[in-house]
Amino acid sequence: MSREWVGESGRDRAVERYVQELLVRRPGSRPELPATLLLGPRGSGKTTVLRHLADWARRAPVARLDLAALGQEGRKPIDVLAALVFQLNERKKDFARLRFPAFGLLTIAVAAQVEAADRDAAVRRMEEALIGPPGSRSEVINQLAAYAATVLGAPTAVTAALPLLPEWRRHWARLRVRWQLARIRRRSRGAGSVDGFLIDLNQRYGDREEAERQRAEAVLFDAFLDDLHRAYASRGGDERRTTQCLVLLDNVDSPLGNDFLKALLDARRKAGAPDPLLVLATAGSYPAALEGFAFGGPRRAGALPGRWPAEEEKFVPERVVKGLVVGRLRDLARHEVERQVEEVLRSAGRRVPLPAADNGVQWLGWVVHELTRGHPAGTAQLLQALLECPAETGWEARLRQVLQPSSNLVDTLLERLLPIDASGELAQALTRAAAAVDLAQTQAGLALWDESGARVQEEFNDFCTDVLCTMHLDSGDEEADGPTETPHPLLRLLLLCRLAAAPEPAMGTGRDAGAFDGASGMRGWRAVHAALRDRAAASGERSTAAYHALAGGDLAAAAAHLDDAFDRLAPEEWCAELCRLRRAPLPEADGALGRPLWERYERLVDHLGDGAVDQRLRTITRLLAAVWISPEPPDDPRTDRVGDPYRDPLGDPAAELYGEIQARFHTLAVHADSVPWTSALLRKAKQYGKEPWL
């Protein structure tokens, strides 16, 4: 089990501070507490953040529920609300215990009534009492309490819910009734379970009309909020209750979560008065319940509300409608990954040699962050896999070993990052799609290699339009996140690993060599890139064709494209084109990464030979080969924002080719014979002037 570093990152601490500011309460205050929706893709740490917050706030009234898990058990919103109430009712050392007389007595009546008509009558009476004068509420409370005091046939329903009621000495029901309930409580202490109570409650409405169940749920939500309001509004409660109630809901985008979230927001809006409920909910997609008109309409196309601000240590969610704010969990920043790496290196002990770089922590933190882009689950599991390698294995070898296409880590992380309900056909389609420059290119060309039918096409389109599946969630400005048309870089890296392990189809001869074979299917790395290259060339997309030529191993064609573009493009445009090409994925299936770096570099350019190759083309070819193998240099916003966040530093993790790259840039600058060209090329050379991890 990998270490999770829950609550230790600046991101998690920022969320914690946000919750703390809202959770602490001053006597006499009645703030409006919005429900906060925290969005994040799979593996972003939503569940672990909630677990951390539940432990952090354990001395306050706090409830944490996984609505997806409860939904799989067949639970309904009425059961979720009851489970929530029981958790808020738990005894706290430094907090006056919360009681829920209206909710508790109504649930006893609903769970214990044998006749459906009697249950519905109890619901109607409470519904009228909650909107009527105070005296009517007291009368209904007395009626329900008298009923609860005489129920003998459903002990679970009564004894489990008794702790929700105030002490018998309090003036919330008639003396005789309170005395009877107190006697039942004394006799049945320890009897009755919350789970048994929820089962009874669920069964009572299992055979009823949906409308009747929803009406009962709505009244129970109203009673719950009314109890909370009264608990905090009394003079004693106002003075003694120094915190709000923290409710942590995981997976509210599940079917049950959508229903529960809608019911809760409806009840809060209906109450029209502030309540002490601080709700923090998490979701891996935008909940359907929030897209209705009552909650502000559908989300903006291609975007979700709640970006992480540039000031990364402060969490500032975005207001969507009254009572609801939305924020997003960003990926980990590099300095946060470095802190984890430092702990990993320390835990490895002296038996494991440190990385060869001058600053091993910075170097390994940089490599890991380049590979995962700070994806929390990916970072944690990669570090754990590195730590489990044999002690004598160097860190560069460890990195390549754990990311081999056949490694367990690749399969484990893919299972974690792919959509939870992804079919095998979708996984195969996404594997091929990883070769494309972006998802738009993949959608347009999917028919070239996907013979799986309309269902897979629909699954694939759902993936492409799900921002949380595709967007690169990072800190910083708008451009740093990458466009929504590219998969998360870690997911793309893993899919490319799987593509590299796929078998190549039998190659034809002549002009059709490498073309798509609809009968055998297109599976291998070179075949997929060949098809994408042919399609781009047929569409006149020379830049994209060169990208796939390079990814397929045809360095000469990609260099020829750059050489031709040198005469057509402005200097900054040409440098951006070079940046785009250097991000073409490396074909690692041929075992080239096992050879010495300079040998691989020279093998790439050996087609130049000693023949009469134009000097500029020769220089551009060597430059392209070196930058393709080498890791990304520090960013230059004028040329590096090319819409492709993919990075793979494992071709040259020690940046040994940086000197060669500088030399080739200088050679081009000398022969450019143009001030704009010389300036642009020298600026690019300067980017490669120091190690990228410093």
N, C-alpha and C positions, 0 to 999 in steps of 0.2 A: 504494500500500500504506500503510495507516494505521499510525501509530506505536502501539506496544502498551504502553509503559511497564512492561515486564516486570520484576518484582522491586522496583519503586520504591514501590508502595503499602504502607501500614501492614499491610494484609491479607497481601500476599505476604511481607513481612519477618517477620511473625508466624509464618507457615508455615515460613519458612527457619530461624528460631530454634528452632522445635519440632524440625525435622530435625537441626539442629546439636547440640542437647542429647543426642539419641539416637545421633548418628553418632560423636561423639568417644568414644574407648575408653581406659580405664586398664588397664595390665598386671595380669593376675590377675583381672579382672572377667569375669563370665559373665552379663550381664543378659539377661532375657527381653525380646526386642524384638517388640512386637506388629506385625502388619501393619496399616497405616493406610489406610483407604478415604476418599478425598476426593470428596464428591459436589457436583455443580454442574450447572445447566442448560446448554444450548447457549450458547456465547459468554461463559461466566463466567470463562474464563481457565485452565481446567484444563491444557490442553496447553502453554500458554505458561509456566505455573508450573513444570511438569515440565522444560521446556527450560531455564528459568532455573536450576533446581536442578542439572541435569546439568552445566551450565557452571560453576556455583558450586562443585561438588564434584569437578571434573575431576581434581584431584590424588589423589583417593582412588579405590578401585575402585568404579566406578559403571556401571550399565547402564540404558539407556532404550529402551523398546520400545512401539510402537503396535500393540496387539493387534487392533484393528479392521482396520488396513491389512494385517497379516499374515494375518488370516483371509480377506480378499478375495483373497489370493494362494494360498489353499488350504492354508495351513500348519496343522500340528497342534501340540498341546502339546509333543510331543517335539522339534519344530523350534524352538519358542519357547525351550524350556529350553536347547537347544544354542546358540542365538543369544545368550542371556543369559550363558552360561558364557564364550563367546568374548569378550564385552565385558568381563567381570570379569577375564579373563586378560590384558588389555592391559597392556603395560609402563608403569609409573608411575615418575616420577623419584624420588619420596620414599617409595615404598612397595614393600616386598618383593613380588615378583610372585607372584600366586596360581597354584597348579598344581592340576590335577584328574585325578590318575592313575586312580582308579576309574571316574569318569565318562568320561574320554577314551578309555581302553582298551575300555570296554564299548561306547561309540558306534562305535569303529573296528570292533569285532567285528560289531555290529548292521548297520552300513552296508556292510561288506565281505563278510560271509558270503554265499556263493552259495546255499547250501541253507537253506531256512527252518528245518528241524529243527536245524541247527547254531546259527542265531541264537537260537532259543528255548532251546537248551541253555546257551548263554552267559548268557542272562538268568537262567535258573534258578540257575546256579552263583553268579552275583553276588548274587542275592536271598538265597541260603542263607548266603553269606559275610558279608553285612552284619549278619545277626542271630546269627551264630555266633561262636566264639572268635577272637581276633586272628590266630591262626595260619592259620585258614581263609581270611581275607581276603588274606593275603600269598600263599597258594598260588594263589588265583584270579587275583590281579594278575599273578603270574609266568606263568600259563597264557595269559592274554590278551596280555601283553606279548610272549611268544614267538610268538603268532599274528600280532600286528601287525608284528613284525620280519620275517616271511616273506611278507606279502601283497604281491604284485607286480601283481595284476590290477586293483586299485582304488586308484591312487596318490592321487586326490583325497581319499579317505576317510582315508588314512594321513597324508599330508603336511600337510593342513589341520589335523588334530587333534594333530599332534606337539607344538606349543607348549603344549598343555594338560598335557603330561607333565613331571615334574621333570627336572633335568639328569642326564645319564647317570652322573655320578659319585656320585649319591645312592643310598643303599641301599634302593631301593623295588622292585628286580627283580634277577635274576641278572646277573652281570657281562657275560657273553657277549651276553645279550639287550639290555642297555643299550648295549653297544658297537655292536651292529647297528642299533639305533634311532638312535643318534647319527650313524652313517654315513649312514643314509637322510636324516636331517635336514640334514647338510652338503651332500649331493648335490642335494637338492630345495629348497634354500633359495629362498623366493620362489614356489615352485610350489604349486599347490593353493589353492583359495579357500574362504572360509567359505560363500559362497552355493552353490558346487558341492558342498561337503560336505553342506549342508542338503538339497539336491536329492537326492543319493544316499540320505541317511537317510530322506527322505520316500518315495522310490520303493520302498525295501525293504519298507515296510509298507503301500504303497498297495493291494496285492492280498491282504492278509492279513485274517483275522477281526478285528473290532473288539476283542474281548476280549483277543486276543494283543497287539495294539498297546497297549491300555491297561495290560496287565501290564508290558510293556517300559517304558512311560512311568513307571509307579509305581516300578520298580526304578531307572531312571535318576534320578528325583527323589531317591530314597533315597541313591544313590551321590553325587549332587551335594552333598547336605547333609552326608554323611559326610566327603567331601573338605574341605569348608569347616571342619567341626568340627576335623578333624585339623590343618589348616593353622594354625588359631589356638591349638590346644591344646598344640602342641609348645613347648618352652622358648624356642627362638629366635623362633618365630612369635608367641608371647605377648608378648615384649619388643619386637619390631619393628613389630607391627601396631597402630598407634595410632588407627585408625578402623575402623568396621564397614564392611560392603559395602552400598552404597546401590543399591536396585533400584527403578526408576521405571517403572510400568506404566500406560499410557494406555488408556482404553476397555475396562476389565475387564468391563463389562456386555455386551460383544459376545459372540456365541456362542463364539468361541475364547477370549475372556477369561474367560468363566464356567468353561470346562473347565480352563484353566490355573490359575485361582485355586483351584478346588476341589482339583486335584491337588497344588498347593503347600501348601495348608493341611492336607490329609490327610497329606502327607509330614512336615510339621513336627509334627503331633500324634502321628504314629506314632513319630517319633524320640524324643520325650519328654525332650529335653535342649535347652538354649538353643543357638541358632546365631547367627552374626554377620551375619545377613541383615536389613537394615532395608528393609522394603518399603513404598513409598508408591504406592498405586494410585488412579486417578481413574475416575469413572463419571458418566454423565449420567442414570442411573436405578439403582435398587437392584438389584444383580446377583442373578440367579436362584439362583446357587450358594449365596448366603447365606441363602436362605429355607428350605433343608432343615433337618430336625430336628437334624442333626449340627452345624449352625452357629447354633443358637439359635432355630429356628422362623421363621415368617413375620414380616415387619415389622408394626409397629402400623398399624392402619387410619388413613388420612388423615394420617400423620406419618412422618417419617424421623428416625433418631437423629442426634445430633451437631449441635446448634445452636451458632451463634457466641455466645460469652459477652458479657455487657454490657461487660466490659473488653475493648474491641475490639482492643487491641494484643497480645493473648495468644490463641493458638490452642489450644483444649482439646477434643480429640475425646472422644467418649463410648464407653466400653467396651460392646461388644455381647455377646461371649462371650470366653472366654480366648483370647488370641492375636489378637484383632481389635478395633480401635477405629475409629469412624466420625466424621468431621467434615464440615462443609459450607462451601463457599466463599461468603462473603457478597458482596453487591454493594459497590461502592465508596461510602465515606462522602463527604459533601459536601466536607470539607476536602481529601480526596484528589483529587476532581474539580477543585477550585480550583487545586491544584498543576499539574495537566495544562493547565488553561486558561491559567495564567500563562506556561507554556512556549510554548503556541500563540500567545498575543499577542506574546510576545517574538520568536518566529520569523517572525511576519507582517511585522515590520520597520516602519520609519517611514512607508512608502508607504500603509499601512492605518491609517485613523484609529481611535483607541481608542473603546470604547463610551462613550455619552454620560453614563452614570451616574457619580456622584462616585467610586465605587470600581469601576472596570471589571472587575477580576479577580473580585471578589466577585459582582458582578451577573451576569456571563456564567457563572461557575461555578454560581450558583444556578439560572439558567435551564436550563442543560444538565442539572444534577442533577434538577430538577423533571421534565424531559422523559424522561430515561432512568432515573431513580431509581438511578443508579450502575451500571447494567448495563455491565460492562467493554467488551465488543465494541461495544455501542451507543454508549457514550460516545466511544470512540476513533474510530469511523467518523463520528460526527456532527461531532466537532472537525475531522477531516480534511476533511469536506465544507465546513465553514464556512471553512476556510483556503483552499480552492480557488475560492471565489467571486471575482468581479472586485474589484480593489482599492478602487474607489470606492464599493462597496456597503456601507451601514451594517450593523451587527451585527443589529439587529432585522429588517431586510429579509433578511439572509442566513438567519436562523433560519426565517423563513416560506418563503423560497425553497427551501431544501433539504428542507423537510418538506411541500412541495406533494404532493397525492395522486399526481401523475404523475412525481414525481422519481425518479431512479435510486437515491437513498439509501433511499427507502421500500421499493423492491423488493429491494435488496441486504440490508437489515436483516431484512426478513420472511423471506427465504431462510435467513438465519442463525439466526433465533429459532424458526421453525416446526419441528416434529418432522422429523427428517432424512428419514424415509420417508413424509411426509405426501402424500396424493394431492391432485390439483387439486380434487376434490369436497370434501375435508376443509377445504382452504384457504378455499373459498367458504362452507362452513358456519361456520367460525370467524370469517369476516368479518362475517356476519350476527350471530353470537353476541356479537361485541364491543359491539353496541348494548345488550345486556341488562345489568341491574344486576349480575348474577353468573351463574356457570355453572349453578347450580341452576335459575334461571329459564329459561335457555336450554334445558336438557335437557327441562324440562317442556313447553316450547312449540315444540320443534324441528319437530314434525309440522306446525305451521302453515305453515312455509315450506320445508321440506326434502323434495323429492320424489326424492332420489337413492338411496333404498333402505337396506336393513339394513346393508350393508357400511360405508357412511359413518357411519351411526348408531353402529356398533361402534367405528369409528376415533375418533369424537367422544367416546364414553364413555371410551375408553382415555386420551385427552388429559385429560379432566376428572378422572380418578382418578390421574393422574401428578403427584405433588406437585411434582416438579422442573420440570414444564412450567408449572404454574399458580401456585405460591407466589411471593410477592414476597419475595425473599431480600435482607434488609437487615440492618444492625447494630441492636443495641438489644434492647428487650424483646420479649415474645411478641406484643403487639398491633401493634408497629411493622412487623412483617412483612406484615401484611394476612392475610386469611383464605385458606384453600386454594381457596375457591370463586371466586376472581377470577384472571384471567390476570395475568401480570406487567404492570405499568402501561405499560412501553415496548411490549410486544407489542400490548396493547389500543390504544394510541395509533396504532400503525402499521396495524392492522386497520381502525380507524375512518377513517384516511386513505384506505384502499382503498375502504371503504364509501362515503365521500363522493364518490368518482369514479365510482361505479356509476350506471347510468342508472335513472331513476325509471320505473315502469310507467305505462301510460296510466291516468289517474285517472277513476273513475266519477263519477256525480252523485248527489245526495241522500244518504241515510243510509249507502250503501255506499261512499261516496268514500273512497279510501285503503285499502280492505279488501284482504285477501290475494287475489291472483288466481292460483289454482293452475295455470292454463294457461300464463301468461306467466312465472311465477316472481316471487318478491319479491326485488328487488335493491337498490333505492335507499334512501338514508338515511331520508327521511321515511316511506316505505312500511313499512320495518322497524319504526321507532319507533311508527308508527300501529298496527301489528298488536300490538306488545307493550303499548301503552297500552290497546287494546280488551280484550286478554286480562286485564290487571290489573284493569281496571274491572269486568269480568264476574265476577272472583273476589273483588271487594270490597276489593282492595288499593289504597286511595286514594293512599297515598304513592308507590307504584311507578307508578301511572297518572299522577300529577303529574310525576314524574321524566321519563317518556317524552313527556309533553305539552311540557315545557320543551325537551327535546332536539329535538323535532320543530318547535320554533319557536312553540309556543302559550304564550307568557309569561302571558297573561291567565288561563288555566286553572290554571297552576301557582301563580300569586299568589293566586287565589281559594281554592285548597286551603290555602295558608299562612294566609290570613285566617280561614278557618273553623277551622283547628287552633289559632289563637290563643285561642279560647274553650274548647277541649277539653283542651289539653295543659298540663303544668306548664312553667315557663319554660325549664328545662334541656332538656326534651324538645323544645320548640319550636325552640330554637337548634340542636339536633342535626338536626332535620328540615330547617332552613334549610341546614345544612352539607351534608346529603345532596343537596339539590336543586342547590346551587351546583356540585356535581361532575358534573352532567349534561353530557355532551359538547357542545361548540359546533358547530352546523352550519356548516361552513366552505366548503361547496361553492358558495355563492352569491356568493363574492368579497367578503363583508362585511369581511374583515380588511384589505382594501385601502383602506377608507375611514377618515377620521379618527376617532379613538376617541370623542369626544363626539358626533359625528354618528351613529355606530352606536348609542350609548347612547340618544340621543333618539329615534331611529327605532324602537328596541325598545318604548319607552313611549308612542309617539305615539297609541296607541289610547285613552289616558286623556283626551286632548283637554281641552276646557274644560267638559265635561259634569259633571253632578251625580254624581261618583264619591265614595263614602265616603272620608273623609280617611285612615282607617287602611288601607284597601285601597290607596289611592293611594300611601301611604308604603311599604307592604310591596311593592307592585309595583316601585317605583323601587329599593328595597333589593335585591330579588331580582335585578333586571336588572343592577345594579352588581356584586354579589358573583359573579354567574354569569360575567360578562366578566372580572372581576379575578382575579389569582393568589391562591393560598392564603395566608392570613396565618400568623404563627407559631402552632403547634399549641396548642389548649386541650383537654387530655385529657378534660375533662368532657363536651364536646360534639362533638369532631371525630373520635372513633373510631367511624365509622359503617359500617365494613365495606366501604368503597370507596376504594382507594388511588389512583384515577385523578386526575391533575392535568395541567392544560394552561395554562401561564402566558402563551401567545402572544396571548390576547385583549387583555391590557393589561400588557405586559411591564415598563413603567415604573411600574406601580401608581398611575397618575394618578387613578383613581377612588376611592382610599382616603379622601380627604377627603369625598367624596359619601357613601360608606358610613357613615362616622362620623356625619355629619349626620343620616342617616336613622335610625340606631340611637338617637341622642339624641332625635329627634322621637318615636319609638315609646316611649322610656323616659318622656318627659314626660307623654304621654297615657295611659300604662298605669295610673297611679293605684294602684300596688301595689308594696310594698317588694320582694318577691321578683322581680317582673318588672323593676322598675327596676334592681336590682342585676345581674341576669343580662344585661340589654341593655347596660348600661354596661361590663360586663366584655368583652362582645363588641366594643363600639366601641373599647375600648382595644387589642384585638388589631390593629386597623388603624391604630394610631398611628404606626407607623414603617415604612420600606421592608422588605419581606420578606427581602431579601438581606443585611441587616445583622445 
